[in-house]
Amino acid sequence: MSRSSLHLDSPRQPLARPGAGNPAPASNAGAAPAATPASTPSSLPRSGGDHWRYSSQLNQQLTAAQRALGFVDSLAGQLEALKGELSGQLTQRRVDSARLARGIEQVAQQWSQRGAASGGSLDSRLQFRLAADARQTFTVRGLEVANLTQGAAETLVFFSGEPGSGPAAVKVGEPLSEAALLAALGRALAPSGIQPQLDEQGQLQFSVAEAAWQGVRERFSLRGGGIRFPAGQPQHLKLQPTEQALQPQQWQSADHAGTRQTLQKVLRALDQLQLSRAAISRAMAEVRHAIAQLSQMSEQLWADGFVNDFNARFNTPDSESGLYEVVPALLGVSRYRVLSLLALP
């Protein structure tokens, strides 16, 4: 995993940022054990309705992070054990495939419980969702940016089959910018819970809550105007889910070659878990810091202090030095991610 596993882009549950800079992550990832109980809302002062709701939200975010951390640590333990078995078997002339298969099955069972064990805070790519709203991303053949922003105009009518959502029409074709395409798709598909987005390569993706994925996969259909898609009866769309971070059902242990390949996949999975753990630990540190701040001041005072501190930092003769604190946080934020966020309804 080459990018951060932390997702803070939920418009409903923003992460509080108590200072101009991010709190430094713990020097030891193990300093935030999953068993640490979350601060309960009763431990924070009730200084107004908004403050109380915000404090409760922070506690919910901390609980989500702790559940994700517990799952990551448990899965890492299973993978470490499997790694030891695989390495040991590879040093022998004969592979005990049955024993290795049992270890792989244990990992597969653990992975299948990801959604429930993490409370929806870890998606299938091991990306942490602070709002505990893990989503399934997918692509649709024929729905590519170039195909939808160029060529003759055509009206596409989407049918998600979700209760309470009817047909949704989107006009595509030249002239249409990427931003306009995302905005139009976002408005049309919002009632069905489907969100369009651009990946880091600028390719069009869609996402839906994991709980709704199977229903959307079975019922999502489209009627075109005879240019890109057929007119007449809606055609069922074939959705291709984004590849999961772990696919233990495909791991082999029948011979030395398969065992060696499986070992490499286990090592990559452990690297991904390490990145996820670091992202979760950073989020927990920030949330805990925000809880501590809110326990000592009102939400309005905290917000005023943050704004004043930020303005003071960047409105002084040597404010250029302050940019060195902000720029690293923006590295890797592509225009496609910005477009996707701006297109949210």
N, C-alpha and C positions, 0 to 999 in steps of 0.2 A: 504494500500500500504506500503510494508515493505522496499522498496528501494527508492532511489532518483528518482524523476520524471524528472530529467534533463538529456537530451541526447545531448552530444557534440561530437558524433563520426562521423559527416559528414566529409569526406575527402575534400569536395569542399569549405566549409566555416568554417574554424577553428576559435575558439574563441581566441581572443588576450588575453594574460596573461601578464600584464605589470610588475609584480613583482614576486619575488621568492615565495611569499605566496599569497593565495587568499585574496582579499579585504574582510574585515569583512562585513557580511550582515547587512542590516539595523536592528536596534533594534526593530522597529515597522514595520510589513509587510505593513501597510497602508501608509507608507512613500513614496511608489511608485505608485501613482494613475494612473489608466489606461488612464485618460484624458490628462496626461502630454504629450505634443507634442514631438516627436522625434527630435533630433538635425538634421537639414538639412545638406546635403553635402556642401552647400554653406557657412556654418558657419565654415568649416574647411579649413586650408590653402592648396593650391595646390602646394605642393613641390615635383613634380615629378609624372609621370604616375602611378607607382606602389603604391606610397603613397596615391594618389587620389582614386585609385580603392579600396585599403584597407580601407580607411576612409568611402567610400560609403558602403562597405560591413558591417562595424560596425554599420552604421546608419540603414541598412536594418535589422540587427539582433536586434537592439534596438526596431525598429518598430514591429517586430514579437513578441518580449517579451511583449510589451505594449498591442498588440491585444489579446494575450493569457491571460494576466492579466485581461483585461476588460471582457473577456468571463467568466473566473473563478469567478470574483466578481459578475457578473450578475447571473450566475447559483447558486452561493452560496446564494444569496439573495432569489431566488425562493425556494431553499431547506429549508432555514430558515423559510420562510413563511409556507411552507408545514409542517415542523416539528411542528410549533405552532398549526396548525389545527389538526394534528394527535394527539398531546398530549392533546389538549382540548377535542377532541372527545372521547378519551379513558377514560376520567374522567366522562363521561356521561353514562347513561344506554342505550341510543339509538345512534347509529352511523349514521350520515348523509352521506351515501355513495356517493350520487350524488355530494355533495359539495366537498368531498375528491377526487372524480374522476376528477373533473375539475382542482383541484390543481395538481394532478398527470399528467394530460394531458398538463398543462402548462410547467411542468418540461420536459416532453417528447419532446415537440416542441422546447424548448430551446436546449436540448441535440442534437436534429437532426440537428441543425444549427452549431454544433461545428466546422466542417471543414471550412466553409465560414467565420464564426465569428472570428476564431482564425487565419485565413490566412494560415492554414495548419501547425501551430506551436504546436498544441496539438493533440495527437493521441487518439485513442479510449480507451486507458488505462490511460488517463490523464497524459501522459508523455510529457514533454515539449521538442520540437525539435527546437533548436536555428536556424537551417538552414531552418525552415518552410517547412520541407519535411516529414510530417507525413506519416507513412507507416502502412499498415495492415499486421499483422502477422498471420500466419496460419500453421497448421500441415497437413500432408498427411499420411493417413493410409498405412502402408507398407514401408514408408520411415523413418525408425528409424535407429539410429546409429548402434546398434547391428546387425540389419538385413543387413545393407549395408557394414559393415566392416568384417563380418565373413561369413563362408560358401564358396561354390563354386563361381568361377568368373562368372560374367554375365555383358553384356553390356545393359545399359538402354538408350533408346532414348526418349528425352523429346520433346514435341510439345506444345509451349505456345500459338500459334495462333496469336501472336502479329505481326503487320506489321514490316517487315524488319528483322524478326528473323526466321531462319529455324530450322530444327531438330538439337538437340544437344545431342551427345552421351557421356555417362559417364560409365567407367568400374568400377564395384564394386565387392566386395568379398575379401576374404582373399588372401594375406596379404594387409591390407589397414588401415592406422591410421586415427584417427579423423581429424587431421590437413590436411592430404592428401585428405580425403573425402570432407571436406569443400572447399578446394582449387579447386578440380576438379568440384564440383557442381557450385562453384562461377564462374569459367571460362565458363562453358557450358551455364549457365542461365543468364549471364550478358547481352547479347543482348536483352533479353526479359524484363529486369528490375527487375528480381526476384533475391533476395539475400538469401543464406542459412545462418543460424546462430544457435548457441547453446544457449538454455536458461540457467537459473541459476542452473538447475538440470542436465544439460548436454544432454537434449533432443533436437533432431533436429527440428528446425522451419524454416519457410521461410517467407519472407516479400516482399511486393510490394507497390509501391506508392498507396495511397488510391484512387486516381483518376482512376487507372488501375485495381483495385481489382475486380470489377464485370466482366470485360472482361476476366481476368485470371481465375476467378472462373468458367466461362462458357466454356472456351476453353482449359484449361490445361489438357494435356493427355500424356500417356506414353506407349511405346512399350518395352516389356522385351525380354528375351531370353528363356523363359519357365521355369525359376527357381523361381524367386521371383514374376515376372509378366509374363502374357501370351505373347507369340510371335504372329506374324501376325499383325492384325489391331490394331492401337493404342487404348488404353482403357482410357475413360474419368476418371480423378481422382476426388475423392470427397474431397474437401478441407474443413477443419474445422477451422473457424476463431477463434482467441483467444478471450476469453470472455471479453466483454467491461466492463469498470469501473462502468457504470450506465446502468441499464436495466429497466427503468421505465415502459415499456410496460408490464412487469411481476408483477408490484406492485398491490396489492389487497387492497380493502377497503370495501368489502361487509359486514364484520362483525368485531367483536372485535379482533379475532385471526388474521385475515388478516391485519387489521389496525396496530396491534402491530408488526407484522413482517415487514410491510412497514416502520414503524418508525425506526426499527433497521437498515434497509437498508439505509434510509435517513441519519442516524447518521454516518454510515460508509462512505457514499459518502461525507459528510461534512469533515470527517477526511482526505479523499483522496485529496479533494480540498485544504485543508490547506497545505498538503505536496507539492502539485503542486505549490501553491502560493509562498511558501518559496523558491522552486527551481527557479521559474521565477524571484523572487526578487533578488536572488543571482546573476543570470545571468545578470540582468539589471545593478546591481552595478558594475560587472566586465566590462561590455561593456562601461558603462559611464566612468569608470576609464581609460579604454583603449583609448577612444575618447579624454579625457583630456590629456593623455600622448602624443598622436599623434599630438595634436594641438600645442604642445610645442617643438617637436623634429621630426626629420625625422625617417622613419621606420627603416633605417639601424642603426641609432644611438640608437634607442630604443632596437633593437635586440642585438646589441653589449653590451649595458648596462645590459640587462637581463642576458646574458651569463656570463659576468664578475661577476655580483653580485652573481649568483648561484654558480659559481666555487669558489669564495672567501668564500662563506658561508660553503661549504663542503670540503674545503682544508685547514682547520686551526686545531690546536691542539684540540680545543673543538668542532670540527665539528659534533661530535656525538649528541650534543644537537640539531643541526639543523634537525636531522632525525625525531625528535618529531613533526616537522611541516609538514613533507612530508608523514610519515606513515599513519596518519588518512585519508588522501586523497585516499590511496590505500586499506583501509579496505573495504571488501565487493566486491572487484574486483576479480572475480573467474577466474580460468584457462579457463573456457568455454567462458567467455567474451573476454579474450585475444585471444584465438584461433579464435573466430569469426572475430575479428578486423584484425588479421593477414591474414585471408583468403580472405579479400576483394580484388577484382581484381584491 
